[in-house]
């Protein structure tokens, strides 16, 4: 098991999540409040959550799989911002 709080990737994902919640979501158009905004919220916090969950796995292969899921969520947020 890994201590996720010591992982640079988790630290960056956590800061990114805080930034999105503080700077991006509040300025989203009202018509997107229950659609795109919710999807961005879920995808954004999925990034550090997958890193945390993967850090609790016993094998590097399992951990890598969760990192891959986190990357997928990051790409989802990227597209939503476009």
C-alpha positions as CSV (number, residue, x, y, z in Angstrom):
1,X,0.0,0.0,0.0
2,X,1.1,3.5,-0.7
3,X,0.5,6.7,1.2
4,X,-1.5,8.7,-1.4
5,X,-0.9,12.0,0.4
6,X,2.8,11.7,-0.4
7,X,2.2,11.2,-4.2
8,X,2.8,14.3,-6.3
9,X,0.1,13.2,-8.7
10,X,-2.4,13.1,-5.9
11,X,-1.3,16.5,-4.6
12,X,-1.7,18.0,-8.1
13,X,-5.1,16.3,-8.6
14,X,-6.3,17.6,-5.2
15,X,-5.3,21.1,-6.0
16,X,-6.9,20.9,-9.4
17,X,-10.1,19.8,-7.9
18,X,-10.1,22.7,-5.4
19,X,-9.3,25.1,-8.2
20,X,-12.2,23.8,-10.4
21,X,-14.6,24.1,-7.5
22,X,-13.4,27.6,-6.6
23,X,-12.8,29.2,-10.0
24,X,-14.6,27.3,-12.7
25,X,-17.9,25.9,-11.4
26,X,-19.1,29.2,-9.9
27,X,-18.9,30.9,-13.3
28,X,-20.6,28.2,-15.3
29,X,-23.7,29.3,-17.2
30,X,-26.9,28.8,-15.2
31,X,-28.4,26.7,-18.0
32,X,-25.6,24.2,-17.5
33,X,-26.1,24.0,-13.7
34,X,-27.7,20.5,-13.8
35,X,-25.9,19.1,-16.8
36,X,-22.4,20.0,-17.8
37,X,-21.6,21.5,-14.3
38,X,-22.6,18.3,-12.6
39,X,-20.5,16.2,-15.1
40,X,-17.5,18.4,-14.6
41,X,-17.9,18.1,-10.8
42,X,-18.1,14.3,-10.9
43,X,-15.2,13.9,-13.3
44,X,-13.0,16.3,-11.5
45,X,-13.2,14.7,-8.1
46,X,-13.0,11.3,-9.7
47,X,-9.4,12.0,-10.5
48,X,-8.0,12.1,-6.9
49,X,-10.5,9.5,-5.8
50,X,-9.2,7.0,-8.3
51,X,-5.6,7.8,-7.2
52,X,-6.6,7.3,-3.5
53,X,-8.4,4.0,-4.3
54,X,-5.6,2.7,-6.4
55,X,-3.0,3.5,-3.7
56,X,-4.8,1.0,-1.4
57,X,-4.2,-1.8,-3.9
58,X,-1.5,-4.3,-3.3
59,X,0.0,-4.7,-6.8
60,X,1.5,-2.2,-9.2
61,X,-0.8,-3.6,-11.9
62,X,-3.9,-2.7,-9.9
63,X,-2.5,0.7,-9.0
64,X,-1.7,1.4,-12.6
65,X,-5.3,0.5,-13.6
66,X,-6.7,3.1,-11.2
67,X,-4.2,5.7,-12.4
68,X,-5.4,5.0,-15.9
69,X,-9.0,5.6,-14.7
70,X,-7.9,8.9,-13.2
71,X,-6.3,9.9,-16.5
72,X,-9.6,9.1,-18.3
73,X,-11.4,11.4,-15.9
74,X,-8.9,14.1,-16.5
75,X,-9.5,13.8,-20.3
76,X,-13.2,14.0,-19.7
77,X,-12.8,17.3,-17.8
78,X,-10.5,18.6,-20.5
79,X,-13.1,18.0,-23.1
80,X,-15.9,19.5,-21.0
81,X,-13.8,22.7,-20.7
82,X,-13.5,22.8,-24.5
